[in-house]
Amino acid sequence: TVLDNGALMTSFLQWSGIPVYYLGIGRGFGALCGLVGTFAFPTIQEATKSVYTAGLISLILFLVILFPTLWSSPVCLVFIVSFSRIGLW
């Protein structure tokens, strides 16, 4: 998808005039958030005792964090999308 800091989003953000170092920092932050999500999901699953409920909580977390991108600048988009990845892992 376009929300993965991949080639499509990187091209759009470069076209929007975002400096490359912001994109690099955003990718690093996204990798860190992915690691956090990797450890957060089992913790949520253990607390709820249900894979379904943990998945639902993760999805809601993803959408709540991603919601501010509707009104943000492209620079904020990089970091909000990266932070929202916690809910997807």
C-alpha positions as CSV (number, residue, x, y, z in Angstrom):
1,T,0.0,0.0,0.0
2,V,1.0,3.6,-0.1
3,L,1.2,3.7,3.7
4,D,4.4,1.7,4.0
5,N,7.1,4.3,3.3
6,G,7.9,2.3,0.2
7,A,8.8,3.5,-3.3
8,L,5.4,5.1,-4.1
9,M,5.2,7.1,-0.9
10,T,8.9,8.1,-1.1
11,S,8.5,9.3,-4.7
12,F,5.4,11.4,-3.7
13,L,7.2,12.9,-0.7
14,Q,10.3,13.8,-2.8
15,W,8.1,15.3,-5.4
16,S,6.4,17.3,-2.6
17,G,9.8,18.8,-1.8
18,I,10.6,16.8,1.4
19,P,14.4,16.7,2.0
20,V,15.8,13.2,1.7
21,Y,17.2,13.2,5.3
22,Y,13.6,13.5,6.6
23,L,12.7,10.4,4.6
24,G,15.7,8.5,5.9
25,I,14.9,9.4,9.5
26,G,11.2,8.4,8.8
27,R,12.3,5.0,7.5
28,G,14.5,4.4,10.6
29,F,11.7,5.5,12.9
30,G,9.3,3.2,11.0
31,A,11.7,0.3,11.5
32,L,11.9,1.1,15.2
33,C,8.1,1.2,15.4
34,G,7.9,-2.1,13.7
35,L,10.0,-3.6,16.4
36,V,7.9,-2.1,19.1
37,G,4.8,-3.5,17.4
38,T,6.4,-6.9,17.2
39,F,6.6,-7.0,21.0
40,A,3.4,-5.0,21.7
41,F,1.0,-7.4,20.0
42,P,1.9,-10.5,22.1
43,T,1.6,-8.4,25.2
44,I,-1.9,-7.2,24.1
45,Q,-2.9,-10.7,23.2
46,E,-1.8,-12.0,26.5
47,A,-3.7,-9.3,28.3
48,T,-6.9,-9.9,26.4
49,K,-6.6,-13.7,26.2
50,S,-7.9,-13.5,22.6
51,V,-6.2,-13.2,19.2
52,Y,-9.4,-11.6,17.8
53,T,-9.6,-8.9,20.5
54,A,-5.8,-8.2,20.2
55,G,-6.2,-7.8,16.4
56,L,-9.1,-5.5,16.9
57,I,-7.2,-3.3,19.4
58,S,-4.2,-3.2,17.0
59,L,-6.5,-2.1,14.1
60,I,-8.1,0.6,16.2
61,L,-4.7,1.8,17.4
62,F,-3.5,1.9,13.7
63,L,-6.5,4.0,12.6
64,V,-6.5,6.4,15.6
65,I,-2.8,7.1,15.1
66,L,-3.2,7.5,11.4
67,F,-6.3,9.8,11.6
68,P,-4.3,13.1,12.0
69,T,-2.7,12.6,8.6
70,L,-5.9,14.0,7.1
71,W,-4.8,17.5,8.2
72,S,-1.0,17.3,8.4
73,S,1.9,18.4,6.3
74,P,3.9,15.9,4.2
75,V,6.7,15.9,6.8
76,C,4.3,14.9,9.5
77,L,2.9,12.3,7.2
78,V,6.2,10.5,7.2
79,F,6.4,10.2,11.0
80,I,2.7,9.6,11.6
81,V,2.6,6.8,9.1
82,S,5.7,5.3,10.6
83,F,4.3,5.5,14.1
84,S,1.0,4.0,13.1
85,R,2.9,0.9,12.0
86,I,2.9,-0.2,15.7
87,G,-0.7,-1.2,15.3
88,L,-0.1,-3.3,12.2
89,W,2.6,-5.6,13.6
